[in-house]
Amino acid sequence: MLEDFATDDLEINEEYSNAHQNSEDRRRQEAHYFKLYSRIEIHEWQLKDLVQMKAYREAIQDNEFFRHKIVLDVGCGMGVLSVFAAKAAAKKVLAVDAATISDYAQQVAQDNGFGNVITVIRGKVEDIELPDDIDKVDIIVCDWMGHCLFSGNMLESVIFARDKWLSAEGHIYPDTAQLYLAAIKGRDQDLGYWHDVHGFDLSAIRRRCESKAVVEHVTGDQLMSRVCLVKSLDLYTERRQSAKFRSLFELKVMRNGWVHALVAYFDVGFSKSTQRISFSTSPCAPWTHWNQTVFYLETPLPVRAGEYIKGVFTMKASEESIFDMEFDIYVDFDGREKSVTIHQSFVLSNPLTLC
């Protein structure tokens, strides 16, 4: 009996130790993330995205709903969205960010004549408290989208802020998004190189390369199929962990040729804006800094117009790294020239980690 109790104690201690270690790892990763996110060139790159900035500016500055409202800017960065809201005659803008880049936000507010409207709060939105005289906010603004829509997991912070502070009739900008999948032609991944590198077998590296989802610029002429919607978001009703989902897909091939990869891209909408502003990261749309996310197939598919590529697309946030998204993709293709069943796992790392 005493031995049973001792065994139970050991298991409890081990579980506690593992949980503590995981918590410490996450804190270190978050500190590293916010350090990377504080680099000016990251924000400069985003500010030069004319498609993104035009959509936010038009959705916010030209919107009468912002007049005399209290606005929460989640992950404010340099404070550009906060300035847009202040320019739209917001009563008060609370700009929240845990990265040191937010030091510039207050100066930007002062330099543009909005120092009395914009208040910068340093910290994670999950950890901070609003000023004593503010219980609810009327509007949440956030640039929450990442590569493949969910990379960076900022949506979780928006949902947290919504549930805690957004008023019943409040607005979120942007508030809708759709993630799409399509088949594309492209380059064959030249991974055979790793089998013989100066006489040595480095195929372990090949396996690692095969599992990487790649952020690339894909053009419209690479599309080989119609697109398929795999995830749709409404930020007023979306629950937490929305990045974890599984979706069937069916891609109708439009022309003869080869399919080397699947590509994911997203559209975003501001349904509460005056003119229902939206933008797309489609290969057929103007360039954005998100580009597209490409999943190279281990076996290229010879396809003909009218055939179908079917499968299952599964996504979730990594449990080990806040920087990574994990994917499982099943492909079932029964073509005239070839029948293939493929199962591949991929990891998409946040490009911030490559800086």
C-alpha positions in Angstrom: 0.0 0.0 0.0 2.8 2.4 0.9 4.5 1.6 -2.3 1.4 2.6 -4.2 1.3 5.9 -2.5 4.9 6.5 -3.2 4.3 5.7 -6.9 1.4 8.1 -7.0 3.5 10.8 -5.5 6.3 10.3 -8.0 3.7 10.5 -10.9 2.2 13.7 -9.5 5.7 15.3 -9.0 6.6 14.3 -12.6 3.4 15.8 -14.0 4.0 19.0 -12.0 7.6 19.2 -13.2 6.6 18.7 -16.8 3.8 21.4 -16.5 6.3 23.8 -14.9 8.8 23.2 -17.6 6.2 23.7 -20.4 5.2 27.0 -18.7 8.8 28.1 -18.5 9.4 27.2 -22.2 6.3 29.2 -23.2 7.4 32.2 -21.3 10.8 32.1 -22.9 9.2 31.7 -26.4 6.9 34.7 -25.7 9.7 36.8 -24.6 11.7 35.9 -27.7 8.6 36.6 -29.9 8.1 40.1 -28.5 11.8 40.8 -28.8 11.7 39.9 -32.5 8.4 41.8 -33.0 10.0 44.9 -31.6 12.3 45.3 -34.7 11.4 48.3 -36.7 11.9 46.6 -40.0 9.1 44.1 -39.3 6.7 46.9 -39.0 8.1 48.9 -41.9 7.5 45.8 -44.1 3.9 45.7 -43.0 3.4 49.5 -43.4 4.6 49.2 -47.0 1.9 46.7 -47.8 -0.4 49.1 -49.6 -3.3 46.6 -50.0 -3.5 46.0 -46.2 -3.0 49.6 -45.1 -5.5 51.0 -47.7 -8.2 48.6 -46.4 -7.6 49.4 -42.7 -7.5 53.2 -43.4 -10.7 53.2 -45.4 -12.5 50.9 -43.0 -11.6 53.0 -40.0 -11.0 56.6 -41.1 -14.1 56.9 -43.3 -16.4 55.3 -40.7 -18.8 57.4 -38.7 -19.2 54.7 -36.1 -15.8 55.6 -34.6 -17.0 59.1 -33.7 -16.9 59.5 -29.9 -16.3 55.8 -29.3 -13.8 54.0 -27.1 -11.4 51.9 -29.1 -9.1 49.0 -28.1 -6.1 48.4 -30.4 -4.9 44.9 -29.7 -1.2 44.5 -30.6 -0.8 48.1 -31.6 2.8 48.0 -32.7 3.8 51.5 -33.8 0.2 52.7 -33.3 -0.8 53.3 -36.9 -4.3 51.8 -36.4 -4.7 53.8 -33.3 -4.0 57.0 -35.2 -6.5 55.9 -37.8 -9.1 55.6 -35.1 -8.2 58.9 -33.5 -8.4 60.6 -36.9 -11.9 59.1 -37.2 -12.8 61.1 -34.0 -12.7 58.3 -31.5 -13.2 59.6 -27.9 -10.4 57.3 -26.5 -8.0 54.8 -28.0 -6.3 52.2 -25.8 -3.2 50.9 -27.6 -2.0 47.6 -26.1 1.2 45.8 -26.9 3.8 43.8 -25.0 6.6 44.5 -27.4 8.9 47.5 -26.9 7.9 48.8 -30.3 4.9 50.2 -28.5 7.3 52.9 -27.1 7.0 54.5 -30.4 3.2 54.5 -30.4 2.9 57.2 -27.8 5.4 59.4 -29.7 3.6 58.8 -32.9 0.3 59.8 -31.2 2.0 63.0 -29.9 3.6 63.9 -33.2 0.2 63.6 -35.0 -1.8 65.6 -32.5 -3.5 62.7 -30.8 -1.6 62.5 -27.5 -4.7 63.3 -25.5 -6.8 60.6 -27.3 -4.4 57.6 -27.5 -3.1 55.9 -24.3 -0.5 53.2 -24.7 -0.6 50.2 -22.3 2.5 48.0 -22.3 1.6 44.3 -21.8 -0.2 41.3 -23.2 -3.9 42.0 -23.6 -4.5 38.9 -21.5 -2.5 40.4 -18.5 -3.4 44.1 -18.5 -6.4 45.9 -17.0 -8.2 48.9 -18.6 -8.2 52.3 -16.9 -10.5 52.5 -13.9 -13.0 54.7 -15.7 -13.4 52.2 -18.6 -15.4 49.0 -18.2 -16.2 48.2 -21.8 -14.9 49.3 -25.3 -17.1 50.0 -28.3 -14.6 48.8 -31.0 -11.6 46.4 -31.2 -9.1 46.9 -34.0 -6.3 44.5 -34.7 -4.0 43.3 -37.4 -4.5 39.7 -36.3 -3.9 37.8 -39.5 -0.8 35.7 -40.0 0.5 33.5 -42.8 -2.1 30.9 -43.7 -4.4 33.2 -41.7 -3.6 31.8 -38.2 0.2 31.9 -37.9 1.2 33.9 -34.8 -2.1 33.0 -33.1 -3.1 36.7 -32.6 -6.7 35.7 -33.1 -6.7 34.2 -29.6 -5.9 37.6 -28.1 -8.7 39.3 -30.1 -11.2 36.7 -28.9 -10.0 37.1 -25.3 -10.4 40.9 -25.5 -13.9 40.5 -27.2 -15.2 38.3 -24.4 -13.8 40.4 -21.6 -14.4 44.0 -22.8 -16.4 44.4 -26.0 -19.8 45.9 -25.5 -22.9 44.0 -26.7 -23.3 46.3 -29.8 -19.5 46.6 -30.3 -17.6 46.2 -33.6 -14.4 44.3 -34.5 -12.2 45.4 -37.4 -11.7 43.2 -39.4 -14.4 40.7 -38.4 -14.6 38.1 -41.2 -12.1 35.9 -42.9 -12.1 32.9 -45.2 -9.2 30.4 -45.8 -9.0 28.8 -49.2 -7.1 25.9 -50.8 -6.1 25.3 -54.4 -3.8 23.1 -56.5 -0.9 24.8 -58.3 1.9 23.9 -60.7 5.4 25.0 -59.6 8.9 23.8 -59.2 9.8 20.3 -58.3 11.6 20.4 -54.9 15.1 19.3 -55.7 15.5 17.2 -52.6 17.4 14.3 -54.1 20.5 16.3 -53.5 20.4 15.3 -49.8 20.9 11.6 -50.6 24.5 12.1 -51.7 26.3 15.2 -50.3 30.0 14.9 -50.9 29.6 11.1 -50.6 27.5 11.2 -47.4 23.8 10.3 -46.9 22.0 13.4 -45.4 18.5 12.2 -46.3 17.4 13.0 -42.7 17.6 16.6 -43.9 15.4 15.8 -46.9 12.7 14.5 -44.6 12.9 17.7 -42.6 12.6 19.8 -45.8 9.7 17.8 -47.1 7.8 18.6 -43.9 8.1 22.4 -44.2 5.2 24.5 -45.4 6.7 27.4 -47.5 5.7 31.0 -47.7 6.1 32.0 -51.3 4.7 34.4 -53.9 2.4 32.4 -56.1 1.0 33.9 -59.3 -2.4 33.3 -60.9 -1.0 31.5 -63.9 0.2 28.7 -61.5 -3.3 27.8 -60.5 -4.4 24.4 -61.8 -7.8 24.0 -60.0 -10.7 25.9 -58.7 -10.4 27.0 -55.1 -12.1 25.4 -52.1 -13.2 27.1 -48.9 -11.7 25.2 -45.9 -12.4 27.6 -43.0 -14.7 30.6 -42.5 -14.5 33.0 -39.5 -17.0 35.3 -37.9 -15.2 37.1 -35.1 -18.4 37.9 -33.2 -19.1 34.2 -32.6 -15.8 32.5 -33.1 -14.6 30.4 -30.2 -11.1 30.1 -28.9 -8.7 27.6 -30.6 -10.3 28.3 -33.9 -7.0 27.5 -35.6 -7.7 23.8 -34.7 -9.9 22.4 -37.4 -10.3 19.6 -40.0 -11.9 20.2 -43.4 -12.6 18.0 -46.5 -11.7 19.5 -49.8 -12.4 18.8 -53.4 -10.4 20.6 -56.1 -11.7 20.5 -59.7 -8.8 20.6 -62.1 -9.2 23.4 -64.8 -6.5 22.4 -67.3 -4.0 19.6 -68.3 -0.6 19.6 -66.7 1.2 18.8 -63.5 0.2 19.7 -59.9 3.2 20.0 -57.7 1.7 21.6 -54.6 -1.4 22.9 -52.8 -1.6 26.6 -51.9 -3.5 28.3 -49.1 -4.5 31.9 -49.0 -7.1 34.0 -47.2 -9.6 36.8 -47.7 -10.5 39.4 -45.0 -13.5 41.6 -44.6 -14.7 44.6 -42.6 -18.4 44.0 -42.6 -19.1 47.0 -40.3 -17.3 49.5 -42.5 -19.3 51.9 -44.6 -18.5 50.4 -47.9 -17.9 46.8 -46.6 -14.2 46.9 -47.3 -12.3 43.7 -48.0 -9.1 42.4 -49.4 -7.6 39.1 -50.6 -4.2 37.4 -50.5 -5.2 35.3 -53.5 -2.5 34.6 -56.2 -4.8 36.5 -58.5 -5.0 39.6 -56.3 -2.4 42.4 -55.8 0.6 41.4 -53.7 0.5 41.5 -49.9 3.2 40.8 -47.4 1.5 37.5 -46.4 2.2 36.1 -49.9 0.7 32.5 -49.9 1.5 29.3 -48.1 2.6 26.4 -50.2 2.5 22.6 -49.4 4.7 20.7 -51.8 3.5 17.2 -52.6 6.0 14.3 -52.3 4.6 13.0 -55.6 3.6 15.5 -58.4 0.2 14.7 -60.0 -0.3 14.5 -63.7 -3.8 16.0 -64.1 -6.4 16.6 -66.8 -9.1 19.2 -67.0 -12.3 17.9 -65.2 -10.5 15.6 -62.8 -10.8 16.0 -59.0 -8.2 16.2 -56.3 -9.9 15.2 -53.1 -8.6 15.1 -49.5 -8.6 16.2 -45.9 -6.9 19.4 -44.6 -6.1 19.5 -40.9 -4.6 22.4 -39.0 -3.6 23.1 -35.4 -1.3 25.3 -33.4 1.9 23.5 -32.2 1.9 22.5 -28.6 5.6 22.8 -28.4 6.3 26.1 -30.1 4.2 29.3 -30.2 5.9 30.1 -33.5 4.6 27.0 -35.4 1.4 25.7 -37.0 1.1 22.0 -37.8 -0.8 20.5 -40.7 -1.9 17.0 -41.8 -2.9 16.8 -45.5 -4.4 13.7 -47.1 -4.7 13.6 -50.9 -6.7 11.1 -52.8 -6.3 11.4 -56.6 -7.7 9.0 -59.2 -6.6 10.4 -62.5 -6.5 8.9 -66.0 -2.7 8.8 -66.0 -2.1 8.1 -62.3 -3.8 7.2 -59.1 -2.2 8.5 -55.9 -3.0 8.5 -52.2 -0.7 10.8 -50.1 -0.5 11.6 -46.4 2.0 14.4 -45.5 2.6 16.4 -42.3 3.8 19.9 -42.5 5.1 22.6 -40.1 4.7 26.3 -40.9 7.2 28.4 -38.8 6.5 32.1 -38.2 8.8 34.0 -40.5 9.7 36.2 -37.5 11.9 33.4 -36.3 13.9 33.6 -39.5 14.8 37.2 -39.0 
